[in-house]
Every structure is written in structure tokens, then in C-alpha cells.
């Protein structure tokens, strides 16, 4: 009888795998958010001296975030489908 074949060990391995997947998903999400924030800021914020975004900067940032998020969703959907 091998310890590896014990049902409790199999459940423990599955739980670790699920936990690792959750950690990986969190890392991917945080990486995407950081890249989106950096990309959209660099693209849209032109004047650092103002305390608030101009209307043009705000619109640019909103569009950038929307496009970035939509693209990430499409990629995620295709990856889950195995395409």
C-alpha cells in the first residue's frame, strides 16, 4: 500500500492544485491590471501638473480601460475554449 495512492492524499493534491490555480489567476489578474493602468496612464495622461484629469484625458482613459478589458475577456474566452 503506497501512501501516494491513499484517497486523502489525492484530495490534498487536488486542493493544492486548486489553491495554486487560484493563486495563478490572482497573479494574472494583478498583472493585467498593472499593465492596463500603466498603458492607459502613459497613453492618456498628458499634463502631470493638474490635480485632476482633463475631460479629454478622462475620456481617453475610459476608452482605453474599456478596450483593454474587452480584449482581455476575449483572450480569456478563447483560452478557456482551447482555441
Secondary structure as UniProt FT lines:
FT   HELIX           3..5
FT   HELIX           7..44
FT   HELIX           55..81
//
